[in-house]
């Protein structure tokens, strides 16, 4: 399964203002660096929890197969578009009746191709994410993202760690979805 971000999440000015308040920064000369730290923190939050915190559009490519296939992206809000990828890479739109999507508990989703098709894969564009905007994000997730961005800002001269600090992990742990195999 391949996953490509088609439209990244919009973090917005509210998150930047919150991070600047947390760090007691009043001048705008650090805004670009802080915005990048927020984007990185959102990505790390998604990797840790197994769920996209903010809405984004992604493309997930799955093999052509019979039966139900579980999608990797979570939580799935909607199927935006679908296309069959031919052996030569050409794409042909797949109509809704030809593809069944089932939204399941905890934001997972499965697809099933309802008629025989030829091709090497199916490209699915999906709208995924817990919240549409920063202000609608559950407070523990938002607070963890802010704390992680602040941590990376303060420790920017030391070796980067891929593991979130314990205070951030504690905020995100209730949202974590672990998958087997």
C-alpha positions as a Python dict, from the first residue, in 0.01 Angstrom:
ca = {
    (1, 'X'): (0, 0, 0),
    (2, 'X'): (128, 343, -95),
    (3, 'X'): (14, 669, 61),
    (4, 'X'): (60, 1016, -87),
    (5, 'X'): (-57, 1342, 67),
    (6, 'X'): (-264, 1525, -194),
    (7, 'X'): (-372, 1817, 26),
    (8, 'X'): (-183, 1852, 355),
    (9, 'X'): (-356, 1955, 676),
    (10, 'X'): (-405, 2328, 733),
    (11, 'X'): (-257, 2407, 1071),
    (12, 'X'): (-339, 2777, 1066),
    (13, 'X'): (-262, 3085, 1269),
    (14, 'X'): (-431, 2972, 1591),
    (15, 'X'): (-174, 2695, 1641),
    (16, 'X'): (114, 2931, 1565),
    (17, 'X'): (-24, 3188, 1811),
    (18, 'X'): (-58, 2918, 2077),
    (19, 'X'): (298, 2797, 2022),
    (20, 'X'): (435, 3151, 2034),
    (21, 'X'): (245, 3212, 2359),
    (22, 'X'): (383, 2885, 2504),
    (23, 'X'): (738, 2993, 2414),
    (24, 'X'): (682, 3362, 2510),
    (25, 'X'): (779, 3478, 2160),
    (26, 'X'): (624, 3808, 2053),
    (27, 'X'): (811, 3894, 1733),
    (28, 'X'): (725, 3751, 1390),
    (29, 'X'): (1083, 3676, 1283),
    (30, 'X'): (1057, 3312, 1405),
    (31, 'X'): (717, 3240, 1245),
    (32, 'X'): (845, 3035, 947),
    (33, 'X'): (1061, 2809, 1167),
    (34, 'X'): (779, 2766, 1419),
    (35, 'X'): (530, 2679, 1142),
    (36, 'X'): (767, 2407, 1018),
    (37, 'X'): (801, 2270, 1372),
    (38, 'X'): (421, 2257, 1399),
    (39, 'X'): (395, 2068, 1068),
    (40, 'X'): (659, 1821, 1185),
    (41, 'X'): (483, 1779, 1521),
    (42, 'X'): (152, 1705, 1347),
    (43, 'X'): (330, 1439, 1137),
    (44, 'X'): (488, 1284, 1447),
    (45, 'X'): (148, 1288, 1621),
    (46, 'X'): (-1, 1099, 1326),
    (47, 'X'): (281, 845, 1333),
    (48, 'X'): (245, 796, 1711),
    (49, 'X'): (-134, 772, 1725),
    (50, 'X'): (-194, 602, 1391),
    (51, 'X'): (-452, 871, 1312),
    (52, 'X'): (-435, 1196, 1120),
    (53, 'X'): (-511, 1472, 1372),
    (54, 'X'): (-624, 1736, 1118),
    (55, 'X'): (-823, 1683, 800),
    (56, 'X'): (-619, 1622, 490),
    (57, 'X'): (-671, 1456, 154),
    (58, 'X'): (-451, 1158, 86),
    (59, 'X'): (-419, 907, -195),
    (60, 'X'): (-389, 545, -94),
    (61, 'X'): (-301, 291, -362),
    (62, 'X'): (-424, -63, -303),
    (63, 'X'): (-385, -373, -519),
    (64, 'X'): (-671, -503, -730),
    (65, 'X'): (-810, -791, -525),
    (66, 'X'): (-1129, -978, -448),
    (67, 'X'): (-1292, -927, -110),
    (68, 'X'): (-1257, -657, 150),
    (69, 'X'): (-931, -467, 193),
    (70, 'X'): (-866, -256, 502),
    (71, 'X'): (-723, 88, 435),
    (72, 'X'): (-422, 214, 629),
    (73, 'X'): (-535, 577, 667),
    (74, 'X'): (-738, 671, 975),
    (75, 'X'): (-984, 811, 1055),
    (76, 'X'): (-1148, 806, 713),
    (77, 'X'): (-1415, 1072, 672),
    (78, 'X'): (-1505, 1021, 306),
    (79, 'X'): (-1403, 875, -28),
    (80, 'X'): (-1328, 1169, -259),
    (81, 'X'): (-1239, 983, -581),
    (82, 'X'): (-1125, 646, -711),
    (83, 'X'): (-940, 535, -1024),
    (84, 'X'): (-808, 214, -1175),
    (85, 'X'): (-436, 227, -1251),
    (86, 'X'): (-362, 30, -1569),
    (87, 'X'): (-40, -161, -1631),
    (88, 'X'): (98, 139, -1825),
    (89, 'X'): (12, 378, -1539),
    (90, 'X'): (-290, 536, -1707),
    (91, 'X'): (-581, 610, -1476),
    (92, 'X'): (-949, 550, -1542),
    (93, 'X'): (-1209, 683, -1299),
    (94, 'X'): (-1391, 415, -1104),
    (95, 'X'): (-1762, 477, -1054),
    (96, 'X'): (-1918, 459, -708),
    (97, 'X'): (-2128, 146, -785),
    (98, 'X'): (-1808, -38, -884),
    (99, 'X'): (-1647, 27, -547),
    (100, 'X'): (-1799, -24, -204),
    (101, 'X'): (-1650, 159, 93),
    (102, 'X'): (-1748, 69, 446),
    (103, 'X'): (-1663, 306, 729),
    (104, 'X'): (-1604, 111, 1048),
    (105, 'X'): (-1560, 177, 1417),
    (106, 'X'): (-1264, 386, 1533),
    (107, 'X'): (-1230, 549, 1191),
    (108, 'X'): (-1109, 251, 994),
    (109, 'X'): (-1246, 180, 648),
    (110, 'X'): (-1255, -111, 407),
    (111, 'X'): (-1313, -123, 32),
    (112, 'X'): (-1439, -394, -196),
    (113, 'X'): (-1443, -387, -575),
    (114, 'X'): (-1788, -508, -674),
    (115, 'X'): (-1716, -608, -1034),
    (116, 'X'): (-1419, -767, -1211),
    (117, 'X'): (-1168, -507, -1326),
    (118, 'X'): (-828, -525, -1490),
    (119, 'X'): (-540, -314, -1380),
    (120, 'X'): (-247, -323, -1143),
    (121, 'X'): (-396, -112, -861),
    (122, 'X'): (-672, 117, -743),
    (123, 'X'): (-596, 475, -639),
    (124, 'X'): (-828, 607, -369),
    (125, 'X'): (-842, 971, -270),
    (126, 'X'): (-965, 991, 88),
    (127, 'X'): (-1052, 1271, 326),
    (128, 'X'): (-903, 1169, 661),
    (129, 'X'): (-857, 1334, 999),
    (130, 'X'): (-1000, 1378, 1346),
    (131, 'X'): (-1075, 1752, 1326),
    (132, 'X'): (-1137, 1992, 1039),
    (133, 'X'): (-947, 2278, 1201),
    (134, 'X'): (-707, 2347, 1487),
    (135, 'X'): (-972, 2482, 1724),
    (136, 'X'): (-1178, 2161, 1688),
    (137, 'X'): (-884, 1933, 1769),
    (138, 'X'): (-924, 1748, 2101),
    (139, 'X'): (-720, 1937, 2365),
    (140, 'X'): (-480, 1650, 2450),
    (141, 'X'): (-376, 1616, 2086),
    (142, 'X'): (-338, 1992, 2038),
    (143, 'X'): (-147, 2032, 2364),
    (144, 'X'): (87, 1746, 2269),
    (145, 'X'): (156, 1901, 1928),
    (146, 'X'): (234, 2239, 2089),
    (147, 'X'): (456, 2082, 2355),
    (148, 'X'): (646, 1876, 2098),
    (149, 'X'): (703, 2178, 1873),
    (150, 'X'): (821, 2379, 2177),
    (151, 'X'): (1049, 2093, 2282),
    (152, 'X'): (1210, 2082, 1936),
    (153, 'X'): (1244, 2461, 1931),
    (154, 'X'): (1418, 2469, 2269),
    (155, 'X'): (1643, 2173, 2184),
    (156, 'X'): (1714, 2274, 1825),
    (157, 'X'): (2090, 2262, 1874),
    (158, 'X'): (2099, 1912, 2023),
    (159, 'X'): (2057, 1575, 1852),
    (160, 'X'): (1701, 1525, 1731),
    (161, 'X'): (1503, 1241, 1882),
    (162, 'X'): (1230, 1050, 1700),
    (163, 'X'): (1058, 961, 2028),
    (164, 'X'): (822, 1221, 2173),
    (165, 'X'): (896, 1330, 2532),
    (166, 'X'): (704, 1141, 2802),
    (167, 'X'): (477, 1441, 2869),
    (168, 'X'): (369, 1442, 2503),
    (169, 'X'): (332, 1063, 2481),
    (170, 'X'): (109, 1070, 2791),
    (171, 'X'): (-124, 1320, 2619),
    (172, 'X'): (-139, 1119, 2297),
    (173, 'X'): (-150, 765, 2436),
    (174, 'X'): (-533, 749, 2476),
    (175, 'X'): (-563, 829, 2103),
    (176, 'X'): (-312, 566, 1995),
    (177, 'X'): (-437, 290, 1767),
    (178, 'X'): (-204, -4, 1737),
    (179, 'X'): (-246, -245, 1445),
    (180, 'X'): (-119, -596, 1421),
    (181, 'X'): (82, -710, 1120),
}
